[in-house]
Amino acid sequence: QSTNGVAWVDEFHIYDRWGNEVFSFTNPTELMQSICWDGNFNERQVETGVYVYYFRARLTDGRLLCKNGDVTVIR
């Protein structure tokens, strides 16, 4: 198993429980710190609840990494 890191992020999406996209980032970047969701959608705080994420990144060894999961927003 390679221990290579992420070279850049291709895309990152967050969806609410109904499948509506509340955040997306689709400009490839090496600066993963610049990809940040502040918990807002249309300049308003999202409701407390579970949100699903998906991201695709390229590793330094050239492999593609796709991950998904969930995050819980608590206010």
N, C-alpha and C positions, 0 to 999 in steps of 0.2 A: 504494500500500500504506500502510495506516495504521500509525502508530507508537504508537497508544494502548496503554496498559498494561492489566493485569488489574484489574477492579473487584472481583470476588470469585470464590472457588472454590466450585463446587456440590458436586463429589464427587471423591474420589481413592481409588483401589484398587490394591493390590498382590497378585499371585497367584504361587504357586509353579509349578513346571514341570508339575504335574498339574492345575492349574486351581483349586487350593484357595486361597481368599482368606486372606491372612496379615495384611492391614491394610486398613482402610477408614475413610474420613472422608466423611460425607455431610451435615454441617451447614454451610450456606453461611456463608462468613466473608470479611471483607476482610483479615484478618491471615494472610497466607500463611505467615509465619514460624511460626505456631502449628500448622501441618500438618507433622508430622514423624514418620517411621517410624524407630524406634531399632534395627531389625534383630531384634526379638523377636516371638514369637508364643506366646500363652498363657504369658507370663512366662518363656519360654526362648529362648535365641538360636537363630535359624534356621541351617540348615546352609549351608556355602559353596555357592554356585551362582548361577544366573541366575534372576531374578524379573522378571515382567512388570508394568508399571504402566499405568494408564489414568486420565486426569483430564479433567474438564469444568469450564470456567471461563467467566465472562462478562467481556468486555472493556469498557473505559470508553466505547467508542462503541456499545455494545449488542450487538455481534456475539458469537456463541457460539464458543468455542475448545475443541476436543476433541483430545487428544493421547494417544498410547500409545508404549511403547518398552520397553526392558529395563534392568535394573540388575544388576550382579554384586556379590554379597556375598563378600568375601575375609576370612578370619579368620586 
